[in-house]
Amino acid sequence: MSRGEVWKFLDSQRRVYLGFAMENGYPHVTPIWFVLMGERVYMRAQDYKVKVGLAAKGKACVVIDDGDKYRELRGAVMWGRSRLVSEKRLIAKVTALFEAKYSERQWRADEMPKDWVEERRKEKRAFIEFVPEKVDSWDNRKV
């Protein structure tokens, strides 16, 4: 895929796989919701999650794919830099993008146990920014 096609494909998807190298050498890979701003990928998580600590170390990999049959398969692997976002204005922009993209997929308080809702409301969010340095992609629909 061309660079533009990769970003258009990413924009059409709901989830990426975010990967980091752990201290013990094993990879830590997790599915995560995301939004795009320019050619940057933003993710959010509870601040106590493993991925948040690993994101602060500065290196990450993002993978996304789609399709079931061979001639439908397409995807991208991106290697780059990650960081935790602390700028309030950027967090506000990213939060608005998340609300627009995922509002219908979020949990609703009236559908969940009260204790669970109270625990979620106490959690703090962390925001991760990923800036790709290298991108590989494929689109078997072009074969």
C-alpha positions in Angstrom: 0.0 0.0 0.0 1.1 3.6 -0.5 1.6 5.8 2.5 -1.8 7.4 2.0 -3.5 4.0 1.6 -2.0 2.8 4.9 -3.4 5.8 6.8 -6.7 5.5 5.1 -6.9 1.8 6.0 -5.9 2.6 9.6 -8.6 5.2 9.8 -11.2 2.7 8.7 -10.4 0.2 11.5 -11.4 0.0 15.2 -8.4 -1.8 16.8 -4.7 -2.2 16.5 -2.2 -4.5 18.2 0.3 -2.6 20.2 3.6 -4.3 21.0 6.6 -3.6 23.3 9.7 -5.5 24.3 9.7 -6.3 28.0 12.7 -6.4 30.3 12.8 -10.2 30.0 13.0 -10.1 26.2 9.5 -11.4 25.6 7.1 -9.2 23.7 4.0 -7.7 25.3 1.3 -7.4 22.7 -2.2 -6.1 23.3 -5.3 -5.2 21.3 -6.2 -1.6 21.8 -8.6 1.1 20.5 -6.9 4.0 18.8 -7.5 7.3 17.0 -5.4 9.1 14.4 -4.2 12.7 14.3 -2.1 13.3 11.3 0.4 10.4 10.9 0.3 9.7 14.7 -1.6 7.0 16.5 -3.1 7.7 19.9 -4.2 5.2 22.4 -5.5 5.4 26.0 -5.5 3.0 28.9 -5.8 2.9 32.6 -2.6 4.4 34.1 -1.7 1.2 36.0 -1.6 -1.1 32.9 1.7 -2.7 31.8 1.4 -1.1 28.3 1.6 2.3 29.9 4.9 1.7 31.6 6.3 0.1 28.5 5.1 3.0 26.3 7.2 5.4 28.4 10.4 3.5 27.3 10.1 4.9 23.8 10.0 2.0 21.4 6.8 0.3 20.1 5.3 -1.7 17.2 1.8 -1.3 15.9 0.1 -4.0 13.7 -3.2 -4.0 12.0 -4.7 -6.4 9.5 -8.0 -7.2 7.9 -9.6 -9.8 5.6 -10.4 -13.5 5.8 -9.5 -15.0 2.4 -6.1 -14.7 0.9 -7.1 -12.3 -1.8 -8.7 -10.0 0.9 -5.8 -9.8 3.3 -4.3 -6.4 3.9 -2.4 -4.8 6.8 0.5 -2.9 8.1 3.3 -3.2 10.6 4.8 0.0 12.0 7.8 0.4 14.1 8.4 3.7 15.9 8.6 5.8 19.0 6.0 5.9 21.8 5.6 8.3 24.7 3.1 9.2 27.3 1.1 12.3 26.5 1.0 15.0 29.2 -0.1 18.1 27.3 -3.7 19.0 28.4 -4.7 20.5 25.1 -3.5 17.4 23.2 -5.3 15.1 25.7 -8.5 17.1 25.2 -8.3 16.7 21.4 -7.5 13.0 21.6 -10.4 12.5 24.1 -12.8 14.2 21.7 -11.6 11.9 18.9 -12.2 8.8 21.1 -15.7 10.0 22.0 -16.6 10.5 18.4 -15.2 7.1 17.2 -16.1 4.8 20.1 -19.1 6.4 21.9 -21.5 3.6 20.9 -19.0 0.9 22.0 -18.3 2.2 25.5 -19.8 0.6 28.5 -22.9 2.4 29.9 -23.2 2.8 33.7 -26.8 1.6 33.7 -25.8 -1.7 32.1 -23.0 -2.5 34.5 -22.8 -3.5 38.2 -22.7 -0.5 40.5 -19.5 -1.5 42.3 -17.7 -2.1 38.9 -18.8 1.4 37.7 -17.5 3.0 40.9 -14.1 1.3 40.5 -13.9 2.4 36.8 -14.7 6.1 37.8 -11.7 6.1 40.2 -9.3 5.0 37.5 -7.0 7.5 35.8 -6.4 7.5 32.1 -3.0 7.6 30.4 -2.6 8.5 26.8 0.0 7.0 24.5 1.3 8.6 21.3 2.9 6.5 18.7 5.0 8.0 15.8 6.0 5.5 13.2 9.5 5.5 11.8 9.2 2.5 9.5 6.1 1.1 7.9 5.6 -2.2 6.0 2.3 -3.0 4.4 0.5 -5.5 2.1 -2.8 -5.6 0.2 -3.5 -8.9 -1.5 -6.6 -7.3 -3.1 -4.1 -5.8 -5.6 -2.6 -9.3 -6.5 
